[in-house]
Amino acid sequence: MNLLYPCNLDIIKGKWLFEVLSIKALDYLLEKKKMKKEETKITILVNDLTENMLASLRQIAKQYKMVSIITNHREKFKKLEKQILEEDGIMITIGNNKKKGLSKAELILNVDFPTELINQYTIYENAIIINLRGNVKITKKRFNGICINSYEIEEEKEEGFDYDKKTKYRACEIYEASMNKRQPYQEIIKQIEQDKVKITALIGTNSKI
């Protein structure tokens, strides 16, 4: 893997797709936990915001009771905060308090905080954390929550693939390999809806939802 990265090759691990499916992952989680969006607060950990994640964030902000962003680049996100308020009429909060930022956060969507960074924060002991871009391990002794690093999908469209590969690759990896990642976000979402892709499991460190 280390030899391939400098070659600028597209390495399929299912993580790019997980980010695109972040809204579906949240929907699946809330359904299983019997939680309501209009009553749920969500905290998003992000330093590098892609166009796809920005589009997802705006959709999330429209659906949930409260959205807060924790970032090390607060100055960059202040413009985003103002933009979303002016264009969508939605209030989000931006901060980076390591003692208080996650101390009461029950639902955390971690876009790109690595293990060593997220463990610098005081984390609510029963938090549910969905890690989109990387695999994270919470080392806090009092943490009894769920740290999700992987997922499973089903999709209706199967033609065009050698599905004997299912013995070697996960469905999310096979599906991600089929996608044109350079197309606009709305086209990506349209394809996902046409193929009826759905989350079937969220896999945590010691549990599966």
C-alpha positions in Angstrom: 0.0 0.0 0.0 2.8 2.4 0.9 4.4 1.8 -2.5 1.2 2.4 -4.4 0.1 5.6 -2.7 3.0 7.8 -4.3 1.9 6.4 -7.7 -1.4 8.3 -7.4 -3.4 5.1 -7.9 -7.0 4.9 -6.8 -6.9 2.4 -4.0 -10.3 1.0 -3.2 -11.1 0.4 0.5 -14.7 1.4 0.6 -14.0 4.6 2.6 -14.7 7.0 -0.2 -18.1 5.4 -0.6 -18.7 5.5 3.2 -18.3 9.2 3.1 -20.8 9.5 0.2 -23.2 7.2 2.1 -22.8 9.2 5.4 -26.5 10.3 5.4 -27.7 6.7 4.7 -25.4 5.5 7.5 -27.0 8.0 9.9 -30.5 7.1 8.8 -29.7 3.4 9.4 -28.3 4.1 12.8 -31.2 6.2 14.0 -33.7 3.6 12.7 -31.9 0.8 14.7 -31.6 2.9 17.8 -35.1 4.3 17.5 -33.9 7.9 17.5 -35.7 10.9 15.9 -33.8 13.3 13.8 -35.7 16.3 15.0 -34.6 15.4 18.6 -31.0 14.4 17.8 -27.9 16.5 18.1 -25.0 15.6 15.9 -21.3 16.6 16.2 -19.1 16.5 13.1 -15.3 16.2 13.4 -13.6 17.6 10.2 -10.5 19.4 9.2 -10.6 18.9 5.4 -14.0 19.3 3.9 -14.5 17.9 0.4 -17.2 19.0 -2.0 -19.1 15.7 -1.5 -18.9 16.0 2.3 -20.0 19.7 2.2 -23.1 18.7 0.2 -23.8 15.9 2.8 -23.2 18.3 5.7 -25.8 20.8 4.3 -28.4 18.0 4.0 -27.6 16.8 7.5 -28.0 20.3 8.9 -31.5 20.6 7.4 -32.6 17.3 9.0 -31.2 17.3 12.6 -32.1 19.3 15.7 -28.6 20.7 16.1 -25.3 20.4 14.2 -22.0 21.4 15.6 -18.6 21.2 13.9 -15.3 20.5 15.8 -12.3 21.5 13.7 -8.7 22.6 14.1 -9.2 25.1 11.3 -12.0 27.2 12.9 -11.1 30.2 10.8 -11.7 28.4 7.5 -15.1 27.1 8.7 -16.5 30.4 9.9 -17.2 31.4 6.2 -19.0 28.1 5.8 -21.1 28.8 9.0 -22.2 32.2 7.6 -22.9 30.7 4.1 -25.1 28.0 5.4 -27.0 30.4 7.7 -27.5 32.9 4.8 -28.4 30.4 2.1 -30.2 27.7 4.0 -31.3 29.6 7.1 -29.8 27.0 9.3 -27.6 27.6 12.4 -24.6 25.5 13.0 -21.9 26.0 15.6 -18.1 25.9 15.0 -15.7 25.2 17.9 -12.6 23.3 19.1 -12.9 22.9 22.9 -11.1 19.7 23.8 -12.7 19.5 27.2 -16.2 20.4 26.4 -16.7 19.9 22.6 -17.4 16.1 22.8 -18.1 15.7 26.5 -21.9 15.6 25.9 -21.9 14.5 22.2 -24.0 11.3 21.9 -23.7 11.0 18.1 -20.4 11.9 16.4 -19.7 11.8 12.7 -15.9 11.7 12.4 -14.9 12.7 8.9 -11.1 12.8 9.2 -9.8 13.0 12.8 -7.2 10.2 13.3 -6.9 8.1 16.5 -4.2 10.3 18.1 -6.2 13.5 17.6 -9.7 12.3 18.7 -8.3 10.8 21.9 -7.0 14.3 22.9 -10.7 15.2 23.5 -13.0 14.5 26.5 -15.4 12.0 24.9 -18.9 11.2 26.2 -18.6 7.7 27.6 -21.6 6.3 25.7 -21.1 8.1 22.5 -21.7 6.5 19.1 -18.9 7.4 16.7 -19.0 6.8 12.9 -15.5 7.1 11.4 -15.7 7.8 7.7 -12.2 8.2 6.2 -10.1 6.3 8.7 -10.2 3.5 11.3 -10.1 4.9 14.8 -9.6 3.3 18.2 -10.9 5.1 21.3 -8.3 4.6 24.1 -10.3 6.3 26.9 -10.7 3.8 29.8 -14.2 5.1 30.6 -15.4 4.8 27.0 -18.3 2.3 26.8 -19.8 3.6 23.5 -19.7 2.3 20.0 -16.8 3.2 17.6 -17.8 2.3 14.0 -15.1 1.8 11.4 -16.8 -0.3 8.8 -20.1 -1.1 7.2 -21.9 -3.5 4.8 -24.2 -2.7 1.9 -26.6 -4.3 -0.5 -27.3 -3.1 -4.0 -29.7 -4.2 -6.7 -27.4 -3.8 -9.7 -25.1 -6.7 -10.2 -24.5 -7.0 -13.9 -21.1 -6.1 -15.2 -19.1 -7.6 -12.3 -17.6 -11.0 -11.6 -19.3 -11.6 -8.3 -17.1 -14.6 -7.6 -14.9 -11.7 -6.3 -17.3 -11.6 -3.3 -15.1 -14.2 -1.7 -12.2 -11.8 -1.8 -13.8 -8.3 -1.7 -16.6 -6.7 0.3 -19.7 -5.5 -1.6 -18.9 -1.9 -0.8 -15.4 -2.2 -2.3 -16.8 -3.8 -5.5 -19.5 -1.1 -5.8 -17.0 1.8 -5.1 -14.7 0.4 -7.9 -17.6 0.7 -10.3 -18.3 4.4 -9.7 -17.1 7.5 -11.5 -15.7 9.5 -8.6 -15.2 12.6 -10.7 -18.9 13.1 -11.6 -20.8 15.8 -9.6 -22.2 14.9 -6.2 -25.8 14.9 -7.3 -25.0 12.4 -10.2 -23.3 10.1 -7.7 -26.3 10.2 -5.4 -28.6 9.6 -8.4 -26.7 6.5 -9.3 -26.8 5.2 -5.7 -30.5 5.7 -5.6 -31.0 4.0 -9.0 -28.9 1.0 -7.9 -30.9 0.9 -4.6 -27.8 0.8 -2.4 -28.6 0.5 1.2 -26.6 0.1 4.4 -27.2 -3.3 6.0 -24.8 -3.1 8.9 -22.5 -0.7 10.8 -19.5 -2.5 12.3 -18.0 -1.3 15.5 -14.8 -2.3 17.4 -16.7 -4.8 19.6 -20.2 -4.7 18.2 -22.3 -4.7 15.1 -25.4 -2.7 14.5 
